[in-house]
């Protein structure tokens, strides 16, 4: 018989968005809790040395590219034979 896994759920504090423009406001305004988690993770990465290749420190150029409008696009396959959602 397989063992059952029970995961305790964490309470989520849901509040209506009170910023001025959710599409243009920074993450620190839109989701302060997520912003604090991101800041802590960035600090953790700066203080330590990851020996796992897939978890290396990303350059500013890569972080900028990942935060660009180019990441608003999605496609699969090859040109002329794509499956797009």
Backbone as CSV, one residue per row, in Angstrom:
resi,resn,N_x,N_y,N_z,CA_x,CA_y,CA_z,C_x,C_y,C_z
1,UNK,0.845,-1.185,0.000,0.000,0.000,0.000,0.889,1.246,0.000
2,UNK,0.573,2.180,-0.843,1.365,3.411,-0.952,1.118,4.315,0.243
3,UNK,2.172,4.958,0.676,2.053,5.894,1.792,1.346,7.162,1.329
4,UNK,0.555,7.714,2.209,-0.129,8.961,1.889,0.727,10.135,2.348
5,UNK,0.756,11.152,1.540,1.504,12.355,1.874,0.508,13.459,2.195
6,UNK,0.705,14.081,3.327,-0.167,15.183,3.733,0.665,16.451,3.794
7,UNK,0.247,17.442,3.059,0.944,18.719,3.052,0.063,19.756,3.719
8,UNK,0.629,20.410,4.714,-0.123,21.448,5.401,-0.199,22.683,4.511
9,UNK,-1.393,23.206,4.331,-1.572,24.389,3.506,-1.244,25.638,4.308
10,UNK,-0.618,26.579,3.641,-0.302,27.844,4.286,-1.430,28.826,4.008
11,UNK,-1.812,29.606,5.008,-2.869,30.595,4.764,-2.380,31.666,3.796
12,UNK,-3.283,32.132,2.964,-2.957,33.168,1.986,-3.749,34.416,2.339
13,UNK,-3.037,35.518,2.453,-3.697,36.785,2.746,-4.073,37.428,1.419
14,UNK,-5.347,37.464,1.107,-5.800,38.043,-0.159,-6.425,39.408,0.112
15,UNK,-5.910,40.382,-0.596,-6.429,41.734,-0.467,-6.639,42.309,-1.857
16,UNK,-7.636,43.180,-2.014,-7.827,43.802,-3.323,-6.626,44.677,-3.677
17,UNK,-6.300,44.750,-4.954,-5.164,45.548,-5.405,-5.485,47.021,-5.230
18,UNK,-4.588,47.730,-4.566,-4.827,49.139,-4.274,-3.868,50.075,-5.023
19,UNK,-3.078,49.525,-5.923,-2.149,50.352,-6.694,-2.878,51.144,-7.762
20,UNK,-2.118,51.860,-8.565,-2.740,52.702,-9.586,-2.930,51.973,-10.917
21,UNK,-2.003,51.082,-11.279,-2.084,50.420,-12.582,-1.348,49.083,-12.514
22,UNK,-2.071,48.000,-12.384,-1.463,46.678,-12.180,-0.570,46.262,-13.349
23,UNK,-0.815,46.788,-14.547,0.016,46.428,-15.696,1.323,47.208,-15.747
24,UNK,1.416,48.322,-15.029,2.613,49.154,-15.086,3.314,49.312,-13.741
25,UNK,2.655,48.979,-12.660,3.269,49.103,-11.336,4.336,48.035,-11.144
26,UNK,5.387,48.339,-10.382,6.441,47.349,-10.127,5.947,46.230,-9.215
27,UNK,6.638,45.107,-9.239,6.246,43.958,-8.419,6.239,44.328,-6.935
28,UNK,7.075,45.275,-6.523,7.090,45.697,-5.122,5.759,46.309,-4.710
29,UNK,5.033,46.885,-5.653,3.714,47.454,-5.381,2.618,46.415,-5.586
30,UNK,2.721,45.648,-6.663,1.680,44.675,-7.008,1.637,43.525,-6.008
31,UNK,2.807,42.997,-5.623,2.864,41.865,-4.692,4.076,42.020,-3.774
32,UNK,3.926,42.816,-2.706,5.049,43.072,-1.808,5.632,41.802,-1.191
33,UNK,4.797,40.820,-0.923,5.285,39.573,-0.324,6.200,38.822,-1.300
34,UNK,5.781,38.717,-2.559,6.619,38.064,-3.572,7.909,38.852,-3.781
35,UNK,7.829,40.184,-3.743,9.011,41.023,-3.908,10.023,40.757,-2.793
36,UNK,9.550,40.628,-1.560,10.449,40.342,-0.437,11.107,38.971,-0.600
37,UNK,10.350,37.992,-1.074,10.904,36.655,-1.314,11.978,36.730,-2.393
38,UNK,11.732,37.497,-3.459,12.725,37.647,-4.531,13.991,38.326,-4.017
39,UNK,13.839,39.347,-3.175,15.011,40.030,-2.614,15.827,39.081,-1.739
40,UNK,15.138,38.286,-0.917,15.840,37.324,-0.057,16.572,36.271,-0.886
41,UNK,15.940,35.806,-1.960,16.578,34.800,-2.817,17.803,35.381,-3.513
42,UNK,17.711,36.621,-3.967,18.864,37.266,-4.606,20.017,37.381,-3.607
43,UNK,19.710,37.747,-2.373,20.735,37.825,-1.335,21.342,36.469,-1.031
44,UNK,20.505,35.441,-0.971,20.992,34.084,-0.713,21.955,33.649,-1.807
45,UNK,21.609,33.956,-3.056,22.474,33.579,-4.169,23.793,34.344,-4.133
46,UNK,23.768,35.588,-3.705,24.999,36.391,-3.637,25.928,35.897,-2.526
47,UNK,25.365,35.392,-1.442,26.168,34.951,-0.300,26.752,33.558,-0.463
48,UNK,26.177,32.747,-1.344,26.600,31.353,-1.452,27.184,31.018,-2.808
49,UNK,27.703,29.818,-2.892,28.249,29.300,-4.144,27.493,28.029,-4.488
50,UNK,26.750,28.068,-5.578,25.996,26.902,-6.017,26.904,26.009,-6.848
51,UNK,26.982,24.751,-6.513,27.811,23.807,-7.254,26.988,22.962,-8.221
52,UNK,25.726,23.330,-8.400,24.844,22.652,-9.347,24.775,23.534,-10.593
53,UNK,25.186,23.004,-11.734,25.292,23.805,-12.960,23.982,24.485,-13.344
54,UNK,22.870,23.824,-13.139,21.588,24.401,-13.533,21.125,25.498,-12.580
55,UNK,21.848,25.726,-11.499,21.461,26.746,-10.524,22.538,27.807,-10.367
56,UNK,23.201,28.141,-11.475,24.255,29.147,-11.394,23.659,30.551,-11.333
57,UNK,24.493,31.534,-11.082,24.054,32.921,-10.962,23.853,33.507,-12.354
58,UNK,22.718,34.116,-12.591,22.376,34.655,-13.899,22.894,36.083,-14.040
59,UNK,23.435,36.403,-15.203,23.962,37.748,-15.440,22.825,38.768,-15.539
60,UNK,23.164,40.039,-15.363,22.182,41.116,-15.475,21.581,41.148,-16.875
61,UNK,22.407,40.908,-17.899,21.907,40.911,-19.280,20.825,39.846,-19.472
62,UNK,21.038,38.661,-18.918,20.045,37.587,-19.035,18.788,37.946,-18.248
63,UNK,18.954,38.484,-17.050,17.791,38.887,-16.252,16.985,39.963,-16.988
64,UNK,17.673,40.923,-17.616,16.988,41.961,-18.392,16.229,41.353,-19.566
65,UNK,16.849,40.408,-20.263,16.196,39.765,-21.406,14.964,38.981,-20.960
66,UNK,15.059,38.301,-19.830,13.924,37.521,-19.329,12.779,38.409,-18.862
67,UNK,13.091,39.650,-18.533,12.063,40.590,-18.093,11.585,41.484,-19.233
68,UNK,11.964,41.167,-20.459,11.613,42.016,-21.602,10.289,41.584,-22.234
69,UNK,9.831,42.398,-23.171,8.598,42.090,-23.901,8.729,40.828,-24.738
70,UNK,9.958,40.386,-25.004,10.154,39.160,-25.775,9.588,37.942,-25.045
71,UNK,9.455,38.022,-23.743,8.926,36.891,-22.972,7.404,36.846,-22.989
72,UNK,6.760,37.803,-23.650,5.304,37.786,-23.789,4.859,36.862,-24.918
73,UNK,5.800,36.316,-25.649,5.503,35.475,-26.817,5.659,34.004,-26.462
74,UNK,4.885,33.170,-27.143,4.994,31.731,-26.935,4.748,31.034,-28.259
75,UNK,5.581,30.085,-28.587,5.344,29.260,-29.773,6.090,27.949,-29.611
76,UNK,5.641,26.945,-30.321,6.282,25.629,-30.323,6.507,25.200,-31.756
77,UNK,7.511,24.395,-31.955,7.748,23.832,-33.278,8.702,24.655,-34.107
78,UNK,8.620,24.477,-35.413,9.515,25.135,-36.357,8.737,26.151,-37.192
79,UNK,9.419,27.168,-37.756,8.719,28.120,-38.622,7.982,27.388,-39.746
80,UNK,6.747,27.748,-39.963,5.933,27.104,-40.990,5.208,25.866,-40.493
81,UNK,5.579,25.378,-39.326,4.927,24.191,-38.753,4.823,24.374,-37.238
82,UNK,4.240,25.478,-36.831,4.174,25.800,-35.407,2.834,25.412,-34.803
83,UNK,2.896,25.135,-33.535,1.691,24.962,-32.731,1.721,26.089,-31.718
84,UNK,0.817,27.016,-31.811,0.792,28.158,-30.890,-0.502,28.132,-30.096
85,UNK,-0.390,28.531,-28.854,-1.576,28.598,-27.993,-2.181,29.968,-28.021
